[in-house]
Amino acid sequence: MEGVFNQPEFAPCPACGVPLHVEVFPALFRKTNAGQGGEAIMVEGESSCFYHPLKKAVLPCDGCGRFLCALCDCALDGRHFCPTCLETGRTKGKIKSLENQRTLYDSIALALAVYPMLIFYFTIITAPMALFVAIRYWKSPQSILRRTKIRFIAAIIISLLQIGGWVTLIIVLATRH
Amino acid sequence: MPEIRYQRLTRARARSVFAVSFQSRVSLWLGPDHLLCVDSSGYGENYKRFYFRDIQAVTIRETKRRTVWNGFLIFPPAITLVGFMMSAFPLNQNVGAAIAWSIVTAIFLVPLIINNILGATCKCQLRTAVQIEELPSLCRVRQTRKVLAKIRPLIAAAQGGELSAEAVSARMRDWAVSSAGTEPARIVPDESNIPPRIAT
């Protein structure tokens, strides 16, 4: 098996013969340290962990300032958080490196503006919806990747045109009678 | 906190071969200290970050997908080629039909040619201490090599250097020796009605 690691070219897998290229990095051989359990308080009056009153506090949380023991200390990007702040930061998107999903409201608005045009009767409902989504979520975080507001702008223009078309149609039909 | 600027490594690609437009598409991006795998459904995105300091290995396995696709893609131009032959021979029998058939054949040949120009297909997996993640956007050997050439120095810089093939072999042997010395935990079943215990 050793013959397939970090070779310049593909080498056949010793087990099944499939051409294989395995690039191994030093992290594979790094020993993982066991997590610390937190030191018990030996002297009365010593600062204790907010979550474990019998354990010695080692540092404050960078989010809420509560004292934490070694067990509760969650280190992330050079900062230290308690489990609660970490969870809050993840769910509310305050800690960017923990953010693992985003909704693309600009794509939703554009889809609402464009797709119903196939059966244009639907646009009487979807055009105001597209306009609402575009305006309501104009400032909401977009994709993590670089993205302009062009979809929002296109959705607004298309939906305004549709609304304009429907208003004109209704006026024409009303004045004809 | 300012937004991180990512550099595109691969274009978005569907997870499975017979994907439809509604299915999620995966792309790979390069960040300052990590790889970002973006799984996009069109209306939402899911992100997975692989920090350079945590990447243990990248595995590329060659697949036969290109050959399979060639098998499928050869049929339409083969059929239209028969049509072309029938209209073209004997010579100058039906010039208009021959031209039409040749155009259709050329159109059908395009995907076949593209499939072969893109090169051999592969599956790429990335291993960290806690997961083995497949990267569906890396599906061609040439493209995967390019991406690997780009990220290899970054991973090496984050982990304090690259490993040569000899160094990996030596470390693997050390690893095998050290793990052979430690006896695995023995699981002792006492009774059939209670869970087994680990012998000390």
Interface residues (C-beta under 8 A of the other chain):
Chain A: M1 E2 F5 N6 Q7 F10 C13 V18 P19 L20 H21 V22 E23 V24 F25 P26 A27 L28 F29 T32 K96 S97 E99 N100 Q101 R102 T103 L104 S107 I108 A111 S143 I144 L145 R146
Chain B: M1 E3 I4 R5 Y6 W29 L36 V38 S40 G42 Y43 G44 E45 N46 Y47 K48 R49 R53 D54 I55 Q56 A57 V58 T59 I60 R61 E62 R127 T128 A129 L148 R152 I155 A156 Q159 G160 G161 E162 L163 S164 A165 V168 S169 R171 M172 R173 W175
